[in-house]
Amino acid sequence: MSAYHRPDAKNLQSLRDMANKLRIDSINATQASNSGHPTSCASAAEIMSVLFFNTMRYSTTFPRDPASDRFVMSKGHACPILYAAWAEAGLFDVSELLKLRKLDSDLEGHPTPRLNFIDVATGSLGQGLGCAAGMAYTGKYFDKSDYRVYCLVGDGESAEGSIWEALSFASFYKLDNLVAVFDVNRLGQSDPAMLQHEMDVYEARLKAFGWNTYVVDGHDVEVLCKTLHDATTVKDKPTCILAKTFKGKGLPGIEDQMNWHGKPMGTKADELIKILKDNMSKEGPINLRPQTITATVPKSDISNIRFAEPLKYEMGQQVATRMAYGVALAKLGSSNDRVIALDGDTKNSTFSDKFRVAHPERFIECYIAEQNLVGVAIGCATRDRTVAFCSTFAAFFTRAFDQIRMGAISQTNVNFAGSHAGISIGEDGPSQMALEDLAMFRSIPGSTVFYPSDAVSCERAVELAANTPGVCFIRTSRPNVPIIYGNDEVFEAGKAKVVRRSDSDKVTVIGCCVTLVEAIRAADKLALDGINIRIIDPFTLKPLDRDTILSNAKETGGRIITVEDHYEWGGLGDAVAGALSEERNICIKKLAVREVPRSGKPAELMEKYGISANCIVKAVHSMLK
């Protein structure tokens, strides 16, 4: 690593001037929108000036250059100063800042990847550091590159547990290419932050989490330059710079005062801007530009990822879809070296362990920290560096729902695999049973929700997910289920399969995985009474194959029964009902779990909660009456 060269007095003054210029830009932008957070910007001005005009290596012609340094604004409400930094660096004209928060502008109230210099959306606080850790992990272990990752964290958001999950992860994996800068400006939105300016307490906590830690004056550009350089010399530890700052710094009467969070300067703006200009040199910031990119990265091709070997199942063979997920993931990893897997200490149950055994260098154990698990996956997937598959019990993704919804805003392509779905897991009881996961993932904008019914369709779901943009969810089940499809069966998202049909079918029954098996059993029982039913496997609940469902329903008298190992709200039944809501002469009966279940054997539970073959038989008889 190169020796430190102290910027000369002229450059240091230019960095101070740039900090004030960024404050002025932030005031002007928030004045124009009559909303925003200029005081939160003001505390970070020197940090942003030094990062963007002295430390970071990046390009304004290609902001997402894979070889450039990354920056994550975790305290997303301070985005006006981030936008200002890019504008002052020359990416776009400074006058564009006056379009902040306007409907026709991508300079939104919090950053999103609609902007070509934003990797992940932030604003739901506490999430940026996990994403930054994923970027840093990718840089160190997958790209094996020298680019660095910087994350600006607000002191208020450091109360979030997800921040501490990320801190633990980064130190465990020795992410020495990651620098977190805590903007400790003392004040939150409605109250002072927990620790205010107790810098010694922050320092003790960060050191206890295994971070190389500096406590600095966050408004001293010379100290910031030196500290950020020193961070590049540290090995096997991530660095945290605890910057003591003041909210509204440089704004007399507002600096370090409560009740200025999220408020433009109003009638004070002109006076404050004049004061800031008076504190700048006559020349203003001169000769400041981004540092040249020096890192290199390997090429990555994540298009058209297919299995390199065929499927080898036998009809009727009993295989759990969670097992098929692990098998498929390992095969996919052999086909493309950019496929990675992440898990939350459930790999021997989700069977992602098969990927770990086959490709240990591309497996990330995130331990029991699901929010960080998702954040890291989102970070790993940025700039198309990896195809990330993220797995745990489906029930545990609920605690990371905020990260998942922010992933959609981040335009992520992360694939989520949730095992142990529904009451069919048996004796573990309701805390382990995913019964709301389909509703959750269906609600994510742009998501694709796979619910494969056997090992063949599950493997194909994994292959399709790797090539499908947006958030993908693959729901897998614990029990073994029979193979019902040939190894060469072709599957598509949004295309259902008619599993059983005759010319005399009276009712269309729709089920997935364990309930599809129950539907087939019910069909055999009903056939003894001379009643035939049509059976459909939707394969994906989103998109749902409306046309196939509707055409088959019309052939069976408009009668549909949905059967799902899920709560009745937001799952298969609601998906079908919503898709056919404008159709006349359609009657839909939903069989689903309608109360918090209890422990028991899978067959007992499915009978008790109304989704067994016997229950389907009763529902068919009832509907025909």
C-alpha positions as CSV (number, residue, x, y, z in Angstrom):
1,M,0.0,0.0,0.0
2,S,1.3,3.4,-0.9
3,A,2.7,5.8,1.8
4,Y,0.5,8.6,3.0
5,H,1.0,11.9,1.2
6,R,-0.6,14.8,3.1
7,P,-2.6,17.1,0.9
8,D,-1.1,20.5,0.6
9,A,-2.7,23.5,2.2
10,K,-4.4,24.5,-1.0
11,N,-6.0,21.1,-1.5
12,L,-7.1,21.0,2.1
13,Q,-8.8,24.3,1.7
14,S,-10.4,23.1,-1.4
15,L,-11.8,20.1,0.5
16,R,-13.2,22.5,3.2
17,D,-14.7,24.6,0.5
18,M,-16.2,21.6,-1.2
19,A,-17.8,20.6,2.1
20,N,-19.5,24.0,2.3
21,K,-20.4,23.8,-1.4
22,L,-22.1,20.5,-0.7
23,R,-24.0,22.1,2.2
24,I,-25.2,24.9,-0.1
25,D,-26.3,22.4,-2.7
26,S,-28.2,20.5,-0.1
27,I,-29.9,23.6,1.1
28,N,-30.8,24.7,-2.4
29,A,-32.2,21.3,-3.3
30,T,-34.3,21.0,-0.2
31,Q,-35.6,24.5,-0.6
32,A,-36.7,23.8,-4.2
33,S,-38.6,20.7,-3.1
34,N,-39.7,22.3,0.2
35,S,-38.8,19.1,1.9
36,G,-35.8,17.0,2.8
37,H,-33.1,16.8,5.4
38,P,-30.5,19.5,5.0
39,T,-29.3,19.3,8.6
40,S,-28.5,15.6,8.3
41,C,-26.5,16.5,5.1
42,A,-24.6,19.3,6.9
43,S,-23.2,17.0,9.5
44,A,-21.7,14.7,6.8
45,A,-20.3,17.4,4.5
46,E,-16.6,17.1,5.3
47,I,-16.9,13.3,5.3
48,M,-18.5,13.4,1.8
49,S,-16.0,15.9,0.5
50,V,-13.0,13.8,1.6
51,L,-14.5,10.5,0.4
52,F,-15.5,11.8,-3.1
53,F,-12.7,14.2,-3.8
54,N,-9.7,12.7,-2.1
55,T,-10.2,9.0,-1.2
56,M,-12.5,7.0,-3.4
57,R,-11.6,5.7,-6.9
58,Y,-14.5,5.9,-9.3
59,S,-15.6,7.1,-12.7
60,T,-18.3,9.6,-13.7
61,T,-18.5,8.1,-17.2
62,F,-19.3,4.6,-15.8
63,P,-20.6,5.1,-12.2
64,R,-21.1,1.3,-11.7
65,D,-17.8,0.3,-13.1
66,P,-17.2,-3.1,-11.5
67,A,-13.6,-2.1,-10.6
68,S,-14.6,1.1,-8.9
69,D,-14.9,1.7,-5.2
70,R,-18.5,1.4,-3.8
71,F,-20.3,3.9,-1.6
72,V,-23.5,3.2,0.3
73,M,-25.5,6.0,2.0
74,S,-27.1,3.9,4.8
75,K,-28.6,7.1,6.3
76,G,-30.6,7.5,3.1
77,H,-32.4,10.6,4.1
78,A,-29.1,12.5,3.7
79,C,-29.2,11.7,0.0
80,P,-29.2,15.4,-1.2
81,I,-25.6,15.6,-0.2
82,L,-24.9,12.4,-2.1
83,Y,-26.5,13.7,-5.2
84,A,-24.6,16.9,-4.7
85,A,-21.3,15.0,-4.5
86,W,-21.9,13.3,-7.8
87,A,-23.0,16.5,-9.4
88,E,-20.0,18.4,-8.2
89,A,-17.8,15.5,-9.5
90,G,-19.3,16.1,-12.9
91,L,-21.7,13.3,-13.4
92,F,-24.6,15.7,-14.1
93,D,-25.2,19.4,-13.9
94,V,-25.6,20.9,-10.5
95,S,-28.8,22.6,-11.6
96,E,-30.5,19.2,-11.7
97,L,-30.3,19.1,-7.9
98,L,-33.2,21.6,-7.9
99,K,-35.5,18.8,-9.2
100,L,-35.1,16.9,-6.0
101,R,-38.2,14.9,-5.1
102,K,-40.1,16.0,-8.2
103,L,-42.2,13.4,-10.0
104,D,-40.2,13.7,-13.2
105,S,-36.8,13.4,-11.5
106,D,-34.9,10.3,-10.4
107,L,-33.4,12.4,-7.6
108,E,-35.9,10.9,-5.2
109,G,-36.4,11.6,-1.5
110,H,-34.2,8.6,-0.6
111,P,-31.7,6.9,-3.0
112,T,-32.8,4.2,-5.4
113,P,-31.0,2.4,-8.3
114,R,-33.1,4.4,-10.8
115,L,-30.0,6.5,-10.6
116,N,-27.0,5.0,-12.3
117,F,-24.7,5.8,-9.3
118,I,-26.8,4.0,-6.7
119,D,-26.3,0.3,-6.0
120,V,-28.9,-0.3,-3.3
121,A,-31.9,1.6,-2.1
122,T,-31.7,2.9,1.4
123,G,-33.9,5.0,3.7
124,S,-35.4,2.2,5.8
125,L,-32.7,2.7,8.3
126,G,-30.1,0.1,9.5
127,Q,-29.8,-1.7,6.2
128,G,-26.9,-0.2,4.3
129,L,-24.1,-1.8,6.2
130,G,-25.3,-5.3,5.5
131,C,-25.4,-4.6,1.8
132,A,-22.0,-2.9,2.0
133,A,-20.7,-6.1,3.7
134,G,-22.0,-8.2,0.9
135,M,-20.2,-5.9,-1.6
136,A,-17.0,-6.2,0.4
137,Y,-17.3,-10.0,0.7
138,T,-17.7,-10.2,-3.1
139,G,-14.7,-7.9,-3.6
140,K,-12.4,-9.9,-1.3
141,Y,-13.5,-13.4,-1.9
142,F,-15.2,-13.7,-5.3
143,D,-13.6,-10.9,-7.4
144,K,-10.3,-11.0,-5.4
145,S,-10.0,-7.3,-6.3
146,D,-8.6,-4.2,-4.6
147,Y,-11.8,-2.0,-4.8
148,R,-13.0,-0.8,-1.5
149,V,-16.4,-0.3,0.0
150,Y,-17.5,2.7,2.1
151,C,-20.7,3.0,4.0
152,L,-22.0,6.1,5.8
153,V,-24.0,5.1,8.9
154,G,-26.1,7.5,11.0
155,D,-25.8,7.3,14.7
156,G,-29.6,7.1,15.1
157,E,-29.8,4.0,12.9
158,S,-27.1,2.3,14.8
159,A,-29.8,1.4,17.3
160,E,-31.0,-1.1,14.7
161,G,-30.0,-4.7,15.3
162,S,-29.3,-5.2,11.7
163,I,-26.4,-2.8,12.0
164,W,-24.8,-5.0,14.7
165,E,-25.5,-8.2,12.7
166,A,-23.5,-6.6,9.9
167,L,-20.7,-5.5,12.2
168,S,-20.4,-9.1,13.5
169,F,-20.5,-10.6,10.0
170,A,-17.8,-8.2,8.6
171,S,-15.3,-8.8,11.5
172,F,-15.9,-12.6,11.4
173,Y,-15.0,-12.6,7.7
174,K,-12.1,-10.1,8.1
175,L,-13.5,-7.7,5.5
176,D,-10.5,-5.3,5.5
177,N,-11.8,-3.7,2.3
178,L,-14.8,-2.3,4.2
179,V,-14.9,1.1,5.9
180,A,-18.0,2.2,7.9
181,V,-18.1,5.9,8.8
182,F,-20.5,6.6,11.7
183,D,-21.8,10.2,11.4
184,V,-22.2,10.7,15.1
185,N,-24.1,14.0,15.0
186,R,-25.9,13.4,18.3
187,L,-29.5,14.1,17.3
188,G,-32.2,11.8,16.0
189,Q,-35.5,12.8,14.6
190,S,-37.5,13.4,17.7
191,D,-34.9,13.0,20.5
192,P,-31.1,12.8,20.9
193,A,-29.7,9.5,19.8
194,M,-29.0,6.9,22.6
195,L,-25.4,7.6,23.1
196,Q,-25.3,11.2,21.9
197,H,-21.6,12.1,21.8
198,E,-20.3,9.3,24.1
199,M,-17.6,8.5,21.7
200,D,-15.7,6.3,24.2
201,V,-18.8,4.0,24.4
202,Y,-19.1,3.8,20.6
203,E,-15.4,3.0,20.4
204,A,-15.6,0.2,23.1
205,R,-18.5,-1.4,21.3
206,L,-16.9,-1.3,17.9
207,K,-13.7,-2.7,19.2
208,A,-15.6,-5.4,21.0
209,F,-17.1,-6.4,17.7
210,G,-13.6,-6.8,16.2
211,W,-13.3,-3.7,14.2
212,N,-10.3,-1.5,13.7
213,T,-11.7,1.8,15.1
214,Y,-10.8,5.5,15.0
215,V,-12.5,8.3,16.8
216,V,-12.1,11.6,14.9
217,D,-13.4,15.1,14.5
218,G,-15.7,14.6,11.6
219,H,-15.4,18.2,10.5
220,D,-11.6,18.1,10.2
221,V,-10.7,17.3,6.6
222,E,-7.0,16.8,7.3
223,V,-7.8,14.2,9.9
224,L,-10.3,12.5,7.7
225,C,-7.8,12.3,4.8
226,K,-5.2,10.7,7.1
227,T,-7.6,8.3,8.8
228,L,-9.1,7.0,5.5
229,H,-5.6,6.4,4.2
230,D,-4.6,4.6,7.3
231,A,-7.7,2.3,6.9
232,T,-6.2,1.0,3.6
233,T,-3.1,-0.3,5.5
234,V,-5.1,-2.5,8.0
235,K,-5.3,-6.2,7.3
236,D,-7.9,-8.8,8.4
237,K,-10.1,-6.2,10.1
238,P,-12.9,-3.9,8.8
239,T,-12.5,-0.3,9.8
240,C,-15.0,2.0,11.5
241,I,-14.4,5.7,11.6
242,L,-16.4,7.2,14.5
243,A,-16.8,10.8,13.3
244,K,-18.0,13.2,16.0
245,T,-20.1,15.7,14.1
246,F,-22.9,18.2,14.6
247,K,-26.2,18.1,13.0
248,G,-26.7,21.3,11.0
249,K,-22.9,22.0,11.1
250,G,-22.1,25.5,9.8
251,L,-25.7,26.8,10.1
252,P,-25.8,29.3,13.0
253,G,-28.9,29.0,15.2
254,I,-29.6,25.5,13.8
255,E,-26.4,23.6,14.4
256,D,-26.8,21.1,17.2
257,Q,-30.4,22.1,17.8
258,M,-33.4,19.9,18.1
259,N,-36.5,20.2,15.9
260,W,-34.7,20.8,12.6
261,H,-34.8,17.2,11.4
262,G,-36.4,16.8,8.0
263,K,-37.0,20.5,7.5
264,P,-35.8,22.8,4.7
265,M,-34.3,26.1,5.9
266,G,-37.2,28.2,4.7
267,T,-36.7,32.0,5.2
268,K,-33.3,31.4,6.7
269,A,-31.9,29.8,3.5
270,D,-30.4,32.9,1.9
271,E,-28.8,34.1,5.0
272,L,-27.3,30.7,5.8
273,I,-26.0,30.3,2.2
274,K,-24.3,33.7,2.5
275,I,-22.6,32.6,5.7
276,L,-21.4,29.4,4.1
277,K,-20.0,31.3,1.2
278,D,-18.2,33.8,3.5
279,N,-16.5,30.8,5.1
280,M,-15.1,29.6,1.7
281,S,-12.0,30.9,0.0
282,K,-12.5,33.3,-2.9
283,E,-11.5,30.6,-5.4
284,G,-13.8,28.0,-3.9
285,P,-13.1,24.3,-4.4
286,I,-10.6,23.9,-7.3
287,N,-8.8,21.0,-8.9
288,L,-10.9,18.4,-7.1
289,R,-11.8,15.3,-9.1
290,P,-12.3,11.6,-8.5
291,Q,-9.3,9.4,-8.0
292,T,-8.4,7.2,-10.9
293,I,-9.6,3.5,-10.7
294,T,-6.7,1.2,-10.2
295,A,-8.4,-2.1,-9.3
296,T,-9.2,-4.8,-11.8
297,V,-12.0,-7.4,-11.7
298,P,-12.5,-10.7,-13.5
299,K,-15.2,-10.9,-16.2
300,S,-18.5,-12.3,-15.1
301,D,-21.2,-13.7,-17.3
302,I,-24.4,-14.5,-15.5
303,S,-26.6,-14.9,-18.5
304,N,-28.4,-18.1,-19.7
305,I,-27.3,-20.3,-16.8
306,R,-28.3,-23.9,-17.4
307,F,-27.7,-27.3,-15.8
308,A,-24.6,-28.9,-17.2
309,E,-26.0,-32.4,-16.5
310,P,-29.5,-33.9,-16.9
311,L,-32.0,-34.7,-14.2
312,K,-32.0,-38.3,-13.1
313,Y,-35.2,-39.0,-11.2
314,E,-37.6,-42.0,-11.6
315,M,-41.4,-41.7,-11.7
316,G,-42.9,-42.3,-8.3
317,Q,-39.6,-41.9,-6.5
318,Q,-40.1,-40.2,-3.1
319,V,-37.9,-37.0,-2.8
320,A,-38.4,-33.9,-0.7
321,T,-38.4,-30.7,-2.7
322,R,-36.0,-29.2,-0.2
323,M,-33.5,-32.0,-1.1
324,A,-34.0,-31.3,-4.8
325,Y,-33.3,-27.6,-4.2
326,G,-29.9,-28.5,-2.8
327,V,-29.1,-30.9,-5.6
328,A,-30.1,-28.3,-8.2
329,L,-28.1,-25.5,-6.6
330,A,-25.0,-27.6,-6.5
331,K,-25.4,-28.4,-10.2
332,L,-26.0,-24.8,-11.1
333,G,-22.8,-23.8,-9.3
334,S,-20.9,-26.3,-11.5
335,S,-22.4,-24.6,-14.6
336,N,-21.4,-21.1,-13.7
337,D,-18.7,-19.9,-11.2
338,R,-20.7,-16.7,-10.4
339,V,-23.5,-18.7,-8.7
340,I,-23.2,-18.3,-4.9
341,A,-25.2,-19.6,-2.0
342,L,-25.9,-18.0,1.4
343,D,-27.6,-19.7,4.4
344,G,-28.6,-18.9,8.0
345,D,-27.3,-21.9,9.8
346,T,-30.0,-24.2,8.4
347,K,-28.0,-25.6,5.5
348,N,-28.4,-29.2,6.7
349,S,-32.2,-28.7,6.6
350,T,-32.5,-26.5,3.5
351,F,-30.0,-28.8,1.8
352,S,-27.9,-25.8,0.6
353,D,-25.2,-27.8,2.3
354,K,-24.9,-29.7,-1.0
355,F,-23.7,-26.5,-2.6
356,R,-21.2,-25.9,0.3
357,V,-19.7,-29.3,-0.2
358,A,-19.4,-28.9,-4.0
359,H,-18.3,-25.2,-4.0
360,P,-17.1,-24.3,-0.5
361,E,-15.4,-21.1,-1.8
362,R,-18.7,-19.7,-3.0
363,F,-20.8,-20.6,0.1
364,I,-21.4,-17.9,2.7
365,E,-22.6,-19.0,6.1
366,C,-24.4,-16.0,7.6
367,Y,-25.5,-17.7,10.8
368,I,-28.7,-16.9,12.7
369,A,-29.0,-13.3,11.5
370,E,-31.6,-13.3,8.8
371,Q,-31.8,-9.6,8.3
372,N,-28.1,-9.5,7.5
373,L,-28.4,-12.7,5.5
374,V,-30.7,-10.9,3.1
375,G,-28.7,-7.7,3.2
376,V,-25.5,-9.5,2.3
377,A,-27.1,-11.3,-0.5
378,I,-28.4,-8.1,-2.0
379,G,-24.9,-6.6,-1.7
380,C,-23.3,-9.6,-3.3
381,A,-25.7,-9.4,-6.3
382,T,-25.0,-5.7,-7.1
383,R,-23.3,-4.8,-10.4
384,D,-24.1,-8.3,-11.7
385,R,-21.1,-9.8,-9.9
386,T,-23.0,-12.9,-8.6
387,V,-26.2,-14.8,-8.9
388,A,-27.2,-15.2,-5.3
389,F,-29.4,-17.9,-3.7
390,C,-30.3,-17.2,-0.1
391,S,-31.9,-19.9,2.0
392,T,-33.4,-20.6,5.4
393,F,-36.7,-21.8,6.9
394,A,-39.4,-19.9,5.0
395,A,-40.9,-18.8,8.3
396,F,-37.7,-16.9,9.2
397,F,-37.7,-14.7,6.1
398,T,-40.6,-12.9,7.8
399,R,-38.2,-11.2,10.2
400,A,-36.3,-9.9,7.1
401,F,-39.3,-8.7,5.2
402,D,-38.2,-5.1,5.3
403,Q,-34.8,-6.1,3.8
404,I,-36.7,-8.1,1.1
405,R,-39.0,-5.2,0.2
406,M,-36.1,-2.9,0.1
407,G,-34.4,-5.4,-2.2
408,A,-37.2,-4.9,-4.6
409,I,-36.7,-1.2,-4.5
410,S,-33.0,-1.9,-5.0
411,Q,-33.9,-3.8,-8.2
412,T,-32.1,-6.8,-6.8
413,N,-32.0,-10.2,-8.5
414,V,-31.6,-12.2,-5.3
415,N,-33.3,-15.7,-5.2
416,F,-34.8,-16.8,-1.9
417,A,-35.5,-20.4,-1.0
418,G,-37.7,-21.1,2.0
419,S,-37.9,-24.6,3.3
420,H,-40.2,-26.2,5.9
421,A,-43.4,-24.7,4.5
422,G,-46.6,-25.2,6.3
423,I,-48.1,-27.6,8.8
424,S,-46.7,-30.6,6.9
425,I,-43.4,-30.1,8.8
426,G,-45.2,-31.8,11.7
427,E,-44.0,-31.9,15.3
428,D,-41.9,-28.7,15.4
429,G,-45.0,-26.7,15.8
430,P,-46.3,-23.3,14.6
431,S,-43.2,-21.2,15.2
432,Q,-41.3,-23.2,12.5
433,M,-44.2,-23.4,10.1
434,A,-44.2,-21.0,7.2
435,L,-47.9,-20.2,6.8
436,E,-47.6,-16.6,5.6
437,D,-44.6,-16.7,3.3
438,L,-46.5,-16.9,0.0
439,A,-48.6,-13.9,0.9
440,M,-45.4,-12.0,1.8
441,F,-43.5,-12.8,-1.4
442,R,-46.5,-12.3,-3.6
443,S,-46.8,-8.8,-2.2
444,I,-43.3,-7.9,-3.4
445,P,-43.4,-5.8,-6.6
446,G,-41.9,-7.6,-9.6
447,S,-41.4,-10.9,-7.7
448,T,-41.7,-14.4,-9.1
449,V,-43.1,-17.0,-6.6
450,F,-42.3,-20.6,-7.4
451,Y,-44.1,-23.4,-5.6
452,P,-42.8,-26.7,-7.1
453,S,-44.6,-29.9,-6.5
454,D,-41.9,-32.5,-7.0
455,A,-38.2,-32.7,-7.3
456,V,-38.2,-32.3,-11.1
457,S,-40.2,-29.1,-11.0
458,C,-38.1,-27.9,-8.1
459,E,-34.9,-28.3,-10.0
460,R,-36.4,-26.5,-12.9
461,A,-37.5,-23.7,-10.6
462,V,-34.0,-23.2,-9.4
463,E,-32.7,-23.0,-13.0
464,L,-35.4,-20.6,-14.0
465,A,-34.9,-18.4,-10.9
466,A,-31.2,-18.0,-11.8
467,N,-32.3,-16.4,-15.1
468,T,-35.3,-14.4,-13.9
469,P,-34.9,-10.8,-13.1
470,G,-36.2,-9.4,-9.8
471,V,-36.9,-11.1,-6.4
472,C,-37.6,-14.8,-6.8
473,F,-39.0,-17.1,-4.1
474,I,-38.8,-20.9,-4.2
475,R,-41.0,-22.6,-1.6
476,T,-39.8,-26.0,-0.6
477,S,-41.4,-28.6,1.7
478,R,-40.0,-31.0,4.3
479,P,-41.9,-34.3,3.5
480,N,-40.9,-36.6,0.7
481,V,-43.3,-36.4,-2.2
482,P,-43.5,-38.6,-5.3
483,I,-42.0,-37.7,-8.7
484,I,-44.8,-36.9,-11.0
485,Y,-43.0,-35.3,-13.9
486,G,-40.5,-36.8,-16.4
487,N,-37.0,-35.5,-16.3
488,D,-37.4,-33.8,-19.7
489,E,-40.6,-31.9,-18.7
490,V,-40.4,-28.3,-19.7
491,F,-41.4,-25.7,-17.2
492,E,-42.0,-21.9,-17.5
493,A,-42.9,-19.3,-15.0
494,G,-46.6,-18.5,-15.3
495,K,-47.4,-21.8,-17.0
496,A,-49.5,-24.4,-15.0
497,K,-49.6,-28.1,-15.5
498,V,-52.8,-30.1,-15.7
499,V,-51.9,-33.2,-13.8
500,R,-55.1,-35.2,-14.1
501,R,-58.1,-34.8,-16.4
502,S,-61.0,-36.6,-18.1
503,D,-63.9,-35.6,-20.2
504,S,-66.2,-36.0,-17.3
505,D,-64.5,-34.0,-14.6
506,K,-66.9,-32.2,-12.2
507,V,-64.5,-29.9,-10.2
508,T,-61.1,-28.4,-10.8
509,V,-58.8,-28.8,-7.8
510,I,-55.6,-26.8,-7.5
511,G,-52.9,-27.7,-5.2
512,C,-49.1,-27.5,-4.7
513,C,-46.6,-30.1,-3.5
514,V,-48.1,-31.8,-0.4
515,T,-51.6,-30.6,-1.2
516,L,-51.2,-31.7,-4.8
517,V,-50.4,-35.2,-3.5
518,E,-53.5,-35.0,-1.3
519,A,-55.5,-33.9,-4.3
520,I,-54.4,-37.0,-6.3
521,R,-55.3,-39.2,-3.4
522,A,-58.7,-37.5,-3.2
523,A,-59.2,-38.1,-7.0
524,D,-58.6,-41.8,-6.5
525,K,-61.1,-42.0,-3.7
526,L,-63.7,-39.9,-5.6
527,A,-63.3,-42.1,-8.7
528,L,-64.5,-45.1,-6.7
529,D,-67.8,-43.1,-6.4
530,G,-67.9,-42.3,-10.1
531,I,-66.8,-38.7,-9.6
532,N,-63.8,-37.4,-11.6
533,I,-61.9,-34.2,-10.8
534,R,-59.5,-32.1,-12.8
535,I,-56.2,-31.4,-11.0
536,I,-53.9,-28.5,-11.7
537,D,-50.4,-27.7,-10.5
538,P,-49.9,-23.9,-10.9
539,F,-46.0,-24.2,-10.5
540,T,-45.8,-20.4,-10.0
541,L,-48.3,-18.4,-7.9
542,K,-46.9,-15.3,-9.4
543,P,-47.3,-15.0,-12.2
544,L,-50.4,-17.3,-12.1
545,D,-51.5,-19.1,-15.2
546,R,-55.0,-17.5,-15.3
547,D,-55.8,-18.8,-18.7
548,T,-55.2,-22.5,-17.9
549,I,-57.1,-22.2,-14.7
550,L,-60.1,-20.5,-16.3
551,S,-60.4,-22.7,-19.3
552,N,-60.3,-25.8,-17.1
553,A,-62.7,-24.3,-14.6
554,K,-65.2,-23.7,-17.4
555,E,-64.9,-27.3,-18.5
556,T,-65.8,-28.4,-14.9
557,G,-68.9,-26.3,-14.4
558,G,-67.1,-23.3,-13.1
559,R,-66.2,-25.1,-9.9
560,I,-62.8,-24.6,-8.3
561,I,-61.3,-25.9,-5.0
562,T,-57.9,-24.6,-3.9
563,V,-56.0,-26.5,-1.3
564,E,-52.9,-25.0,0.3
565,D,-50.6,-25.6,3.2
566,H,-50.7,-21.9,4.1
567,Y,-53.0,-19.6,5.9
568,E,-56.1,-18.7,3.9
569,W,-55.0,-15.1,3.5
570,G,-52.8,-14.1,0.7
571,G,-51.8,-17.6,-0.6
572,L,-52.9,-19.9,-3.4
573,G,-56.7,-19.4,-2.9
574,D,-56.5,-15.6,-2.9
575,A,-54.2,-15.7,-6.0
576,V,-56.8,-17.7,-7.9
577,A,-59.7,-15.7,-6.6
578,G,-58.0,-12.5,-7.5
579,A,-57.1,-13.7,-11.0
580,L,-60.7,-14.7,-11.7
581,S,-62.4,-11.9,-9.8
582,E,-64.1,-10.5,-13.0
583,E,-65.3,-13.8,-14.3
584,R,-68.9,-14.8,-14.1
585,N,-70.2,-18.2,-13.1
586,I,-67.1,-19.2,-11.2
587,C,-67.3,-20.6,-7.7
588,I,-64.2,-21.0,-5.7
589,K,-63.9,-22.9,-2.4
590,K,-60.6,-22.4,-0.4
591,L,-59.2,-25.1,1.8
592,A,-56.5,-23.6,3.9
593,V,-55.2,-23.3,7.5
594,R,-57.5,-21.0,9.3
595,E,-56.0,-20.8,12.8
596,V,-52.6,-21.0,14.5
597,P,-51.8,-24.7,14.4
598,R,-50.2,-27.0,16.9
599,S,-47.6,-29.8,17.0
600,G,-48.5,-33.2,15.6
601,K,-47.8,-35.7,12.9
602,P,-48.1,-34.2,9.4
603,A,-51.0,-36.4,8.4
604,E,-52.8,-35.6,11.6
605,L,-52.3,-31.9,11.1
606,M,-53.4,-31.9,7.5
607,E,-56.6,-33.7,8.6
608,K,-57.2,-31.5,11.5
609,Y,-56.7,-28.2,9.6
610,G,-58.8,-29.2,6.6
611,I,-56.3,-29.8,3.8
612,S,-56.1,-33.6,3.6
613,A,-57.4,-35.9,0.9
614,N,-60.4,-36.6,3.0
615,C,-61.2,-32.9,3.4
616,I,-60.9,-32.5,-0.4
617,V,-63.3,-35.3,-0.9
618,K,-65.8,-33.7,1.4
619,A,-65.4,-30.3,-0.3
620,V,-66.0,-31.9,-3.7
621,H,-69.2,-33.6,-2.5
622,S,-70.3,-30.3,-0.8
623,M,-69.7,-28.3,-4.0
624,L,-71.6,-30.8,-6.2
625,K,-74.6,-30.7,-3.9
